[in-house]
Amino acid sequence: MVIGIVFLTAFSISVFHYGVILAEDNHYANEWAVEIAGGRDVAEEVAKQHGYRLVREFQSIPDHYLLERSDVPFRSRRSADHHTKRLSEDSRVTFAEQQKDITRVKRDLSDRDIARRLVVSGHTTQDPDLPSQWYLNPEDTVSDRRDGTRADLKVKECWRMNITGKGVVVTILDDGLEREHPDLKDNYDPDASYDFNDNDADPTPRYDITNENKHGTRCGGEVSMIANNNNCGVGIAFDSRIGGVRMLDGRVTDTLEGEAVSFNRTHIDIYSASWGPNDDGKTLEGPGNLAAKALELGIKEGRQGKGVLYAWASGNGGTVGDNCNADGYTSSIYTISVSSATQFGNSPWYAEKCASTITSAYSSGATNEGKIVSSDLHGKCTHQHTGTSAAAPLAAGILALLLERNPDLTWRDVQHIIVHTSKVEPLGLEKGWYVNGVGYCVNIRFGFGLMDAKAMIDLADPKTWQSVGEQKKCIVEAEYSSGFPKPLSPGHFIEVTFTTNGCAGESNEINYLEHIQVVIDLDYDNRGKIYAEVVSPMGTITPLFLERKNDKSNKGFKKWPLMSVHNWGENPKGIWKFRVSDRSQTGNEKGQLKNATLVLYGTKEQPAHQQYISKCNNLNKFVELYSEGDNESETILRNIFDKLQEHMLPTRDVGTKNKTFSNSELAKLQYLLNDEKSITDPEVKASLNSILEELNEELSAKSDSKSLRNFSEQVNVKSVQEVYLTLLKRI
C-alpha cells in the first residue's frame, strides 16, 4: 500500500533550457496513463472505443498503458477532465490520469556556485587521479582535516578484503551515461540501461557545446570507475556492473518516472538518483501515482523479493532554507536519503536539514575543501563533482560493497546496518547532535552520521548477521479530545496527541521502531511559516518541518507524510505529541489543521544487533578541542561531560521524579539554542538549574584554570550557567 497521496505542483520557469523541456505551471500533455486488466487486447479495445491511440505498455508496471489523444494539444494549460472522467467510468479501467509536465533538477552545483577549482598534489599511479580522491586516502596528506584526523569512508579496508562490488548491478537514473568512456566501458551493463527520453536501449547522453548532460556520467564514475587502467581515478565499487537510465534530458512526466525507477528491477540491485523536485525552498512535491507504485514494486519484487536499494541525494536547497521533508522521494521510507559532509567534517552551505535523512557521505564544501573525482564526458575526468549529487553515488558504491559481502540482505537490513554503523566522530564538531531514546546519536543535518564501509561489511558478515523481523505497520489516529479542525495563526501552536500501545496483541504489533510518519492535512495562508515537530514517548523531540522563507504558497499540506528516522529502535508505546506552529509572531495569516495521523513502522521482536548500541559520545572531540593541552582542565572537563553524557541517556522509568536531565529536555534545549531562541519552558529551566548545581562545585574548584579562564574570556561569559550554555551550544 502506498502511503500518502503526493500532488505534483509545477512552477513557472522557462520552457526550454539547452533543449530540455521543463515544467511550467499547469501544462498538461495529450497523454493518459491507465490501468486496465485483461491484457493488451483489452487495452487496445478500450483505447479505440474512447478515441485514443495505445502508445505502449509500461515495461515495469503490470497492466499499465500509455494512451494518446490527437485532438488534445501536445501541451496545454487546461486539463481535459472530461476525457479523464469518461475513461474512469469504463468498468475495464481501474485507474486513469492525464499526464502533465514536472520539473526535476540535478543536485550538483552550477559553475557559478563554485568559487575556484581545487588544487591538489598529484603523483603517478596506475590511476593517476586516485591520490586526489581524498575521501579514499586517509594515509595521504590530501585528506588532512582541521581536527587532526583524516577524511575516510573506510573503503580501502574493504578492498584489502577483496570486496570490490563483484556481482552487483548499479544503475544511475539521470541524463545519460557515456557507456564508451574508458573508465566505464568494461563495467557497462546494457541490461541495466535504457533511454526513456528517446525510447531506445542506448543511454549515451546528448552532446552539446555546454556539456549540460555530464551529470549521469559523473555519478556513474563515482560508483564504478575501473581500477588500474592508467586513467582517471577509481570507483568505490570498481568491479560492479554499471548501467544508465536516461530520463532527465527531455519531457518528464509521472509515466516516465514510474518506468524509470523500477526499470528491470529483477536484474538491477541498486538505483542511484541525484535529482528531485526543485530545491527552491518553496516546492512541495514527490512521486506521482505511477512513480509511487513503481518504488513499491522495486521494494516488493526487486532482488528476488529482498528489495532493490534506492540511494537518493537529499537536496541542495540549504541556502534558501529548503527542507528535504518537502521532497517526497527523499522522505520515502523506501529510499536511503543521503546528505553531504565536507572534507573538514562540516555540513556544507547547500545541505538541507530534515528528519528523513538517514546518513551522509563526503562531497564538496568551502573553497579550501576538496570536491569529488569522477569520469566526465568525452572520455575525460573531473575533480569538480559537487553537491549531494556527488554524495549519493558514493553511498551507492558503498552499498554495492555491502551487497557483495552479503547478497541476502533485505532493503530493511541495509537501512538497519546504515543506522547502526554510521559514525558521529568525523562530524562531531558540528552542532545539532542529540541522543534518541535508545542511545542512537542523530542530527537533522547528517542523519546518523558518516557512512563507514568497513563497519558496514563487518556487521553484515553472513556468518553472524541476523535479518531483521518482518516489517509491521501500525496506524494511530489522534485522540478524540484533540478535535479537528484546529485553528492556527501567528504566534500560536497546535498540539495533537496520539496514545498507542504499538498495536499490541495484534498481528502488526510494534515494539521497536524504524520509520515514523505524521500524515497531515493543513490549510494555511503562508506555508513557509509552518514549523512542525513530534515528541515520542521516550522523549525524543524531532523537527519534522522547518520554516521556508521562499514558500509563500497558500496550498498547505494535503495528506502529506512528514517522515522521521530519529526514533529508530525506540518503543512506540505511550503518548506521542505532534505540534504545529507559526513562530513568527507577526502577520495576519490564518489556517487550520484538518487532520493528522501517526503511522509507525518497525518490528515486534528486537533486531539482534540492537542489543549492542554503542553510546553516542560526541563530547570527547569538544573536550580535546577546548582543553588546549592543559591536563588538569581536560580532566575537569571530562568529568563534567561524563555527567552530561549520563544525563543525555534516556530515563527508562518515566514515572520517576528525580534530578535526571532527560533526553527530552536536553534535546529541547539543544533545538532552542540552535534556533537562537530564548529558553522559556519552566521545566527545561528547572532541569538545567538542577544539573548546573551539580556541576557548579567542580567548575568553581578550578575557576582559576588557565584554559578555562581563557575559554571564558574568549566567549565573554560571566557565570557557570553561561559557560554551560555556551559549551552546549558548541557541541
N, C-alpha and C positions, 0 to 999 in steps of 0.2 A: 504494500500500500504506500502510495506517495504521500508524504506528509506536507501539507501546506500548498496552497494554490499560489503560483507566482505570476504576477502581472508584468507583462513586457511593456515598459514605458519608453517610448522613443523620445528623442530630443532634437531640437533644431540645430543642425550643423550643415556644413557643405555636403552636397550630394556626391560629388566626385573628388577623389583625392588620389593622385597617381593611378588613376584607372580603377580605384576601388569604390564600389557603391556603398555609401554609408547610410545609416538610418536617418530619416527626417521625420518629424512629428506626424504620426498618423498616416504613414504611407503604406497602403495595403497592396498586396500582389494579386494577380489574377489566378492564384493557385490555392487549392484547398487540400489539407491533409485529412484523410478519412480512415476510419477503421471499419472494415467490412469482413465478416466471417464468411467462409464458404469457398474461398479460393479466388484466383484471378478471373475466372469466367464470370463469377457473380459480380465482381468489381467492374468488369468491362460492361456488363449489362446495366448496372446502376449508373455508371458514367454516361452511357449512351442515352438512357431514358431521361436524364436530367440535363442533357446538353453540355456535357463535359468531355474532354479527352483524357484518357488514362495515360499519364506521363510515364510512371514507373511504379513498381512495387518496392517498398523500402527493403534494403538489404538486411538491416539489423533489428527491425521491429516487426514481429509477425502480424499479418493481417492488416497492415497499414499501407496506404497507397497515396500517391500524389496525383491530383486531378487538376485540369486547367480549363478555363473558360475563355474562348476567343472574343466574346462580346463584352468582357470586362477589361478595363485598361490595365496595361502592364504594371503601372504604378498609379495609385490614386489616394488622395487624402480621405476619401469616403469609403467606408466599408460596405460590402454588398450583403447586408444582413439577411435580406430576403432570400438570396440564394442559399446561404448557410441554413436558414430555417427550413427550406424545402428539403435539403439533404438530410437534416437531422430528423425530420418527420418520417423518413423512409425507414421501415422496420428492419431493413437489412443493414442499416448504418448505425453503428454503435457510437461513433464519435465523428464530428465534422468541425473543422476550424479553418477559417480563411487565414492565410499566412500574411505576415507583414514584416517589413524590414526592421532589423535590430542592429544595434551597434556593438561591436566587440573591439576592445583596444588591447594591443600588445603591451605587456608590462615591463618593457625595458625603458630606458630614459633616452630622450632625444639628445642630439649633439649639443643643443643649446643648454641642456641641463648639466652638462659635464664641463667643468672649468678647464681642465687640461688633461693631456694624456699621461698615464702613469709611466714613469721611467723606472725600469728595474735592471738590475745587473744580470747579465746572461753568461752562460758558459756552455760549451759544446757537449751535448749528449746525443744519444740516438734519437731523442725527441727534443729538438733544440729549445722549445718553449716550456718544457717541464719545469726548469728552475724558476720560471716566472709564476708557476701555479702555487702561490704561497700557502694556500689552504691545504695543500698536499705535502708540504715540505717543512715540517717542524724543526728539522735539523739545519735548515738554511736561514741565513740572516734576513732573507726576503720576508719571512713571516714574523719578524720581531714585533712585539706589542709593547705598549707603554707600561704595562704592569709587570713586565719581565717574563711573561710566558710567551708561548708561540701559538699562532693560529693553526689549528689542526682538526680535521674531520676524522682522523684516525683511519684513513683509507689504506695507507701503505701497509699498515699492520695486517689488513685483510689480504692484500696482495701477497704478503710474505707467507700466508697460509694457502696460497694458490686459489684464492677466491677472487674471481675477476669478472663475474657476470655470465659465466658459461651457461648456455641453455635457456637464458632468459630473454624474452622479447619485449622491447620497449618501443612505443610509438609516440611521436611528437605531433600533437594536434596544433596546427599553426598555419603559416603562409607558404609552406612547401619545405622540401628537404633536397639539398643538392646531392643526389644519390651517387654521382660520379666523383664526388670530392675525394681526393687521395687519402684523406684520413677517415673516410666513412664507407667507401665503396665495398671493401672486403667484409664489412659487417652489415651491409644493407640487406633488408628483408623485404622482398616485393609483396609477400603475403600480409605484411603489416602496413601496407602503404596504399593510398588511393587519393585521387584528386576529385573532391566533391565540387569544386568550383567549375571545372570543365568536364566533369563526369568521365574520367578515364583513369587508367591504372598508374599513370606516371605523376609522382608528386613533385617533380622538379619545379622550382619557383619560377615565376615570370620575371625575366630580367628587364631592367630599365636603367636609365642613367643615374637614378637616385640610389640604386641598391636598396630600395624600400623593403624588399622581401627577403632580407637576410636573417630574419628573426628565428625561423624554424631551424635553419642550418646551424645557427649558433647554439640553439638549445640542444640539438641532436649531438653536436660535438662534445658538449659537456658530459654527456652520458657515455658515448661510445667511440670517441676518437681512438684509432688504432695505436697500439704501443710499438715502439722500436722500429719505426719506419722512416726515421730521419725527417719527419715533417711535423710541424706544429707541436702540440702538447699531447696529453694522454687523457682519455675519458675515465671517469670514475669506474665504470664497468666496461673496460676496453675489450672484453671478449663477448659482450652481449650482442644480440641482434638488434638493429635499429631500423625503424620504419618512419614514414612521414605521412600524415593525413593533411592534404592541402584544403583549407576551408576558410581562411581569413582574407583571401585575395579576391573578393567579389561580393555578390549579394549574400547576406547572411539572414537566414530565417530559422524558425524553430525546427522546421523539417530538416534543414541541413545540419544543424547542431545535433539533433536526435540521431541522425545516421552516423555522424562523425564520432560521437563519444562512446558508441558501442560497436563500432566497426570491427568485424572479425573477432569478436570477444572470446571465441573459443580458442583462438590462436595467440592473441596478444596478452601479455601478463601485466604490463604497466602502461598507463597513458599519462603523459606529461603535458600539462596545459599552463601556459604562461600568458594568459589573456583573460578577459572577463568584461563585464559591463563597465561603462565609463567611470574612471576614478576621479570624478569631478567634484565630489563632495555633495552631490545633490541627487544622484541617480539611486533608485531603489529597484533592483531588478535581479532576476535569476533565470534559471532554466524554465522554458515553457513546458506545456503538457507533454510534448513528444520527447524533449530532451530529458525531462524528469523521469519518464518511463524508461528511456534508454539507460540512464545512470543506474536505475534499479535493476534492469536486466543484466547490466555488466556485473553487478554485485551478486545477483542470484545465479547467473548461468556461466559467468566467466571463470576461467581456470578450473574447469570441471566442478563447478559449484562452490569453489572456495572463494570466489570473488576476485575480480580484477582490482588493481590498485590505481587510484587517481591521485597523482601529485599535482597540486594546484597552487599557483602563485597567489599570495594573499592580497596583493594590490599595492599600487604606488601613489595613493591619494593622500599621503600623510601631510603634505604641505598645505592642502586645503581642508584638513580636518576630516577626511573621509574615514568611514568605519566599515571594516570588511564584513560586519554582520548585515550590511545593506546589499551584499553580493550573495545571491542565493546559491552560487556554485561553491564558493569558499566556505560558506556556512552550512553546507550539506553534511549530514553525518557520514555520507559515503565518500567524501573527498578528504585527502590529507592536506590541510591548508598550511602552507609553508611561508614563513616570514623571512626577512633578511637580517643578518648581523654583519657588521663591518669587520675589517681586518683587526681593528683595535678593540673589538668586543662591544661596540656601541649599537644602538638602534639607529639606523640611518634616517636622514631627514625625510625621505619619501615613504617610509614604512607606515602602515596603518595599524591602529590599535583595535583589537576586538577579542572577545572571549572564545571565538571559534577556532582561532589559530592554535595548532597543536604542537608545532615545532619550528625550528629555524635552521637555516644553512647560511653559509657565507655569501656575500655579494659586495657590491660597490658601496662606498661611503664618501668621506670627505676627500678633498683633492690629494691629500698626502697618504691616502689608503689605497690598497690595491683593488683592481677590478678582476673580472673573470676571463680566463684564457679559453678560446674555443676555435672551432673551424668557422670559416666565413665564406661568402660567395666567391665564385671564380677560383676555387681551389686554394684560397688564401687562409690566413689565420688572423685572429684578432686578440688584443689584450683589453678590449673595450666593452665586453658584455656586462650589462648592468641591471640594477633593479631587482625586484622579486622575480622577474623573468629569468634571471640567472640562478636564483636560489632554488626554485622548484626543480629544474633538471638535475642539479647536484643531488637533491633529495631523491629523485627518480633513480639516479645511478646507484646511490647507497641502497635503495630498495632492491635493485637488481642483484647486488651482492648478497643481500639478505635472502632473497628467494633462491639463489644458487645454494646457499648454506642449508636452507630448509624449504624445499618447494611445497611442502604440505601445509604451510602457514595459511590461515584464512585471512581475509581482509581485516577482521577484527583482531586477530592475533597480532597482525602487523601494527595496528594502532596501539595496542597494549604495550608492545615492545618499544615503540617510539616514546610513549609516555614514561615508561619505566627507566629508560636509558638516556634520555636527553639530559644534557649537562648544564647546570646552572653556573658553575665556576667560571667558564670562559666569558660569561656575560654578566657576572655577579656585581660589577661596578655600576651597572645601570640601575636606576630606581624602578620601583614598581613590583618587586618580588614579594610574594607572601605565600603562606603555607595553607593548603586546604585541610579539610577535616581528618585526613588520614596521613598527612605528612608529605604529600607531593608539593613541591615548590612550583609556582606558576606565575606567569606575567602576561598582561594583555599585549605586550609588545612582542614577546618571544614564544608564547605557549609554555611548554615545559622545559625549554632550553635549547641548546645547540645539539644537533644530531651527532652521535658518536658511533661510527660504523663498526668499530671493533666491539664495543659493548653490545651492540645490537646482535651481531652474529654470535657472540658468546652466549647471550641469553637464549638465542634461537637454536642452540645445539639440538639437533633432532634426537639425540640420546637422552636429553633431560627435559626438553620443552614439553609442557602440558598445555594442549589447546584450551582456550577459554570456553566456558559453557555456552549453551545456546543463548542467543540474544532474546531478551524479553522486552516487551513494551507495555508500559503502564500509563494510562491516560487519567489525569486527575482534573476534575472540574473545580472551579473556585467555590469557596464556601458560600452558602446561601446568604449569609449575613453581609457578604461583600457587596452584593447587589449591583446590577448593571441597568442602564449605563451610569458611569461615574463621571461627573463634570470635572474639567481641568482648565486652569487659567494660570497666567504667570505668577510665580511666587508660591505656588501650591503644589502638593503632590497627592497622588492616589496610591493607596496600599491595598493590595488584594492578597488574601491568604488562601493557601491550599493545605489542607490536612490530609495526610496519606499514611497508610501502613505499607506502602510499596506493593499494593495488590497482594498482600499476604494471604496464603491459603488458596490462591487461585493459580491457574496454570502459568500466568505471566508474572509471578512474584519476583520482585527485585530486592536484593539486599546489598548489591554492590553496583554502584552507578558507573556508566560510561558517559554518554551524551545526555544533555537535557535540553529541552526546548520550551520556551514560553511563546505560544502562538497567540498573537494579539489582533484585535480589530480596534483601531484607534482613529478617531477623526480629530484633526487639529488644524488650525488656520496656518500654522507655520511649523512644518515637520522638523525643520532644522533646530528647533529649540527643545526638542524632546530628549530627555535623559531617562534611561531605564536601568534598573538593577534588580538582582534576585538574591535573596538570603536563604541559604539552605538550613535544614535543621541542625547541621553540625557547625553552623556559624560562618560559613564561607560567604563573603559578600562579593558578588561578581557584577561588574558593569556590563550590561547586555547591549546598550546603545548609548553612544556619546553624541553630544550636540554637534551639528554640522552647519557652520555659518553660511555656506553657499546654498543650503537647501531651504528654499522659500515655498516649497510645494504645500498646497492645502489638501493633498490627496490622502495624507495619513498612511496608515498601515492596514491592509486588507488581508486578514488571515495570514499574516507574515510571521514565520517562525524565527525567533531570536534564539540562537544556539550557543551553548557553552560546553567546553570540556573541563572547566575548572573544578567540577565536583567529582572528578574521576576517582573511583574507589570508595566514595562516601556511601553511607547508609541513608537511603532516602526517607526513612520513616520519621514522621513528625510534622512540624508546621513549616511550610515554605512561605516566604513573603516576597511578593513582586511589587516593586514601586516604580511609578512613572511620575515624572515631574517636569515642569518648566522652571528652571532655576534662575531665569533671567531677572525676575522681579520687575520687569518693565514690559509695556505693551498691552494691547487690548485683545490679544488672541483668545479664542475660546475653542473648546472641543470636549470630547468625551471618550472614555474607554468603554467600548460597547461590549467587549468580551475578552477573556483571557483563559487559556487552557494550558496546563502544565503537562508536558509529555516527557516521560522518563524512559531511558534505555539502559539496560545493564543485564546482570546475571543474578541468578538465585544463589549459586554457590560462589565462594570466594575463589578467584583465579589463583592458582598455586603461587605464582611469582609475587603476588601482593602480600604474602606473608613476610616478605623481606623488603620493605620500603626503606631506603636509606634516608635518614632525616635531612631535611633541607637546611643547609648551613652556608648561606651566602655572606655571613658576617665576618668570616675569617679574613677575607681579602680586604675588607674595610679596616680591620684591626691592623693588618700589615701595612696598609697604606698610610694610616694616621699615627702609628706609634713612633714613626720616624727613627727607628732603630733603638729607642730607649727601652731596655728590657723591663724596668720597673713599670713604666707606663703600659707596655704591652701586656704584662701580667694583670694589671688592674683592668685594662680594657677587656681582656679575655674573660676575666671573672664576671665582669658586668654583662658581657654579651652571652656568656654561658647562661646567665639568669634570663636574659632576654629570650634566648633560644628556647629555654624551658617554657617560658610563658607563651611563646609562639605556637607551641604544640597544643593540639586541641584538648579540651577538657572532656573526657568521656562521660562523666557524671554531670549532666546538665542541670541537675537539681541541687547540686552542692553550692552552698553560699560560702565563698572564701575570697581570698585576695588574688585569685588566679587571673592573670591578664589574658583573657581568652583569645582564641584565633579570630573570632568575630570582631572583638573590639579593636584588636591590633590592625586587622585588615581595614576596618572602617577608618581608623586613624591614618593609616597609610594613604588611603584614597583621598581623604580630606587634605592631607599635606600635598599630595601630588597635584591636586586640583587647586592648590593655593587658597583653600577656603579656611575660615577660622573654625576652631573646634568649639562647637556649641552644645553637643549632646552631653547631658549631665552624667549619664552612665559612663561614657568614654572618659570624661574628665575625672570621675571618681576612680576608675581603674588606673588611669595614668598617675594620679596622685599617689595611689597605693604603691605602685612599683617604684615611683620616684622616692618614696620614703625608704624603701628597701635599699635603693642604690645610693641614697644621699650620704650615708656613713662612709661607704667605700670611696666615693668621689671626694668627700671632704678630707678624708685621711691623707689624700695625696694632692690636695689642691695646689700645692706649690710645685708639682711636677712640671719640669721644663716643657715637655712636649704637649702636655695637656694645657698648660698656660698659653703656649704658642697657638695651639688649636683654637682656644677660646678667643684670643686676640684676633686671630685670622677671621673668624666668623662673627666677631663682635657680639658675643653672648655674655650675659651678666648673671645668670643663675643656673643652678643644676637643671632645672626644668628646661631652660632654653638649650643647654648643652645636649640634653637627651633628645629634644625635639629635632635639633639640627642633625644629630647623629642619625636619627631615624629617617630623616628626610634624605640624607645622603645614601642610605642603604638601597 
